[in-house]
């Protein structure tokens, strides 16, 4: 069964709740969640004049094709209230496909591995937590190496909720 790595993120509303609801929907519609990283908080990347994001990486076993996964996660985002208004804009939920086994795929709608993951500390840090030795099939480097060499210097912190 293919191993799928997904990045969840959001910076509007009750961020932990939206991530929790996304995990529930992924487990119901995409596949078995094998591992999940802790929640990490980071300043917005790309478009910086917006609230901080919470991010989490999941490892999922799926029987779905990459295109079916994309369709499923787009549906989950829509069900949770995502409105696509501007590139890198604020959102209640965002779900990205990072890896699908060692597949290299580039279509008009989908690029796997995610083309920017090696440039984003907020992606690499939670991914490193659950899959440090995972090999990037294009760059031929492990996640630990990508994190060490990542040009993104935005601070990424373990999230601690106000109720903890």
C-alpha positions as CSV (number, residue, x, y, z in Angstrom):
1,X,0.0,0.0,0.0
2,X,1.5,3.4,-1.0
3,X,2.9,5.7,1.7
4,X,1.5,9.2,1.4
5,X,2.9,12.2,3.2
6,X,0.6,15.2,3.7
7,X,1.2,18.6,5.1
8,X,-1.8,20.2,6.9
9,X,-1.8,23.9,7.7
10,X,-4.1,26.8,8.6
11,X,-4.0,30.2,10.1
12,X,-7.6,31.3,10.5
13,X,-10.2,30.5,13.2
14,X,-9.6,27.7,15.7
15,X,-6.5,26.3,14.1
16,X,-6.1,23.2,16.2
17,X,-9.7,22.3,15.7
18,X,-9.5,22.6,11.9
19,X,-6.4,20.4,11.8
20,X,-8.2,17.8,14.0
21,X,-11.2,17.9,11.7
22,X,-8.9,17.5,8.6
23,X,-7.2,14.5,10.2
24,X,-10.6,12.9,10.9
25,X,-11.7,13.4,7.3
26,X,-8.4,12.2,5.9
27,X,-8.7,9.0,8.0
28,X,-12.3,8.5,6.7
29,X,-11.7,9.3,3.1
30,X,-8.0,9.0,2.2
31,X,-6.5,6.2,4.3
32,X,-5.1,5.0,7.6
33,X,-3.0,7.7,9.4
34,X,0.1,5.8,10.4
35,X,2.0,8.7,12.0
36,X,1.4,12.3,12.7
37,X,3.9,14.9,13.8
38,X,3.3,17.4,16.6
39,X,1.8,20.7,15.7
40,X,4.2,23.5,14.8
41,X,3.6,27.2,14.6
42,X,5.3,29.5,12.2
43,X,5.0,33.0,10.8
44,X,3.3,33.1,7.4
45,X,5.6,32.2,4.4
46,X,5.4,33.9,1.0
47,X,2.7,36.4,1.9
48,X,3.8,37.6,5.4
49,X,1.1,40.1,6.4
50,X,-1.3,37.5,7.9
51,X,-1.7,35.4,11.1
52,X,0.8,32.7,12.1
53,X,0.2,29.2,10.7
54,X,-0.1,25.8,12.5
55,X,1.3,22.9,10.5
56,X,1.4,19.2,10.9
57,X,2.7,16.3,8.7
58,X,0.9,13.0,8.4
59,X,2.0,9.6,7.0
60,X,-1.0,7.9,5.5
61,X,-1.5,4.5,3.9
62,X,-3.8,4.8,1.0
63,X,-5.3,2.7,-1.8
64,X,-6.1,5.8,-3.8
65,X,-4.2,7.0,-6.8
66,X,-2.4,10.4,-6.5
67,X,-5.2,12.0,-8.6
68,X,-7.8,10.5,-6.3
69,X,-5.9,11.8,-3.2
70,X,-5.8,15.3,-4.7
71,X,-9.5,15.2,-5.4
72,X,-10.2,13.9,-1.9
73,X,-8.1,16.5,-0.1
74,X,-9.6,19.3,-2.2
75,X,-13.1,18.1,-1.2
76,X,-12.0,18.0,2.5
77,X,-10.7,21.6,2.3
78,X,-13.9,22.7,0.7
79,X,-16.0,20.9,3.4
80,X,-14.0,22.6,6.1
81,X,-14.7,26.0,4.6
82,X,-11.5,26.8,2.6
83,X,-12.1,29.7,0.2
84,X,-9.3,30.2,-2.4
85,X,-9.0,33.9,-2.9
86,X,-5.3,34.7,-3.2
87,X,-2.1,32.8,-3.7
88,X,-0.5,32.1,-0.3
89,X,-3.4,33.9,1.4
90,X,-4.9,33.2,4.8
91,X,-7.0,30.0,5.0
92,X,-8.7,27.8,7.5
93,X,-7.1,24.7,6.1
94,X,-4.6,23.7,3.5
95,X,-3.6,20.1,2.6
96,X,-0.6,19.5,0.4
97,X,0.7,16.2,-1.0
98,X,4.4,16.1,-0.1
99,X,5.3,12.5,-1.3
100,X,3.5,9.5,-2.7
101,X,5.9,6.6,-2.2
102,X,8.9,7.4,-4.4
103,X,6.7,8.6,-7.2
104,X,7.9,11.4,-9.4
105,X,4.9,13.0,-11.2
106,X,4.2,16.2,-13.0
107,X,0.9,17.0,-14.5
108,X,-1.0,20.2,-15.1
109,X,-2.8,19.8,-11.7
110,X,-0.3,17.9,-9.6
111,X,3.5,17.7,-8.9
112,X,4.9,15.0,-6.7
113,X,7.1,15.4,-4.7
114,X,5.8,18.9,-3.7
115,X,8.1,21.2,-5.7
116,X,8.8,23.6,-2.8
117,X,9.0,21.3,0.2
118,X,12.9,21.5,0.4
119,X,12.6,25.3,0.6
120,X,10.2,25.4,3.5
121,X,11.3,24.9,7.1
122,X,7.6,24.7,8.3
123,X,7.3,21.6,6.1
124,X,10.7,20.0,6.7
125,X,10.7,20.2,10.6
126,X,7.5,18.2,11.1
127,X,8.4,15.8,8.3
128,X,11.8,15.3,9.9
129,X,10.1,14.4,13.2
130,X,8.3,11.4,11.6
131,X,10.4,10.5,8.6
132,X,14.0,11.8,9.0
133,X,15.5,9.2,6.6
134,X,12.9,9.5,3.9
135,X,14.7,10.0,0.6
136,X,13.6,12.7,-1.7
137,X,13.3,10.9,-5.1
138,X,14.3,13.9,-7.2
139,X,17.0,15.6,-5.0
140,X,18.3,12.2,-3.7
141,X,18.7,13.6,-0.2
142,X,17.2,12.5,3.1
143,X,14.8,14.9,5.0
144,X,17.5,15.5,7.7
145,X,19.9,16.8,5.0
146,X,17.2,18.9,3.4
147,X,16.3,20.4,6.7
148,X,20.0,21.1,7.5
149,X,20.5,22.8,4.2
150,X,17.1,24.6,4.0
151,X,17.5,28.3,3.0
152,X,14.3,29.3,4.9
153,X,15.2,30.8,8.3
154,X,11.7,31.5,9.5
155,X,11.4,30.3,13.1
156,X,9.2,27.2,13.5
157,X,8.1,26.4,17.1
158,X,6.4,23.4,18.7
159,X,2.9,24.6,19.3
160,X,1.7,24.7,22.9
161,X,-2.0,25.7,23.3
162,X,-3.1,28.1,25.9
163,X,-5.0,25.3,27.7
164,X,-1.9,23.0,28.1
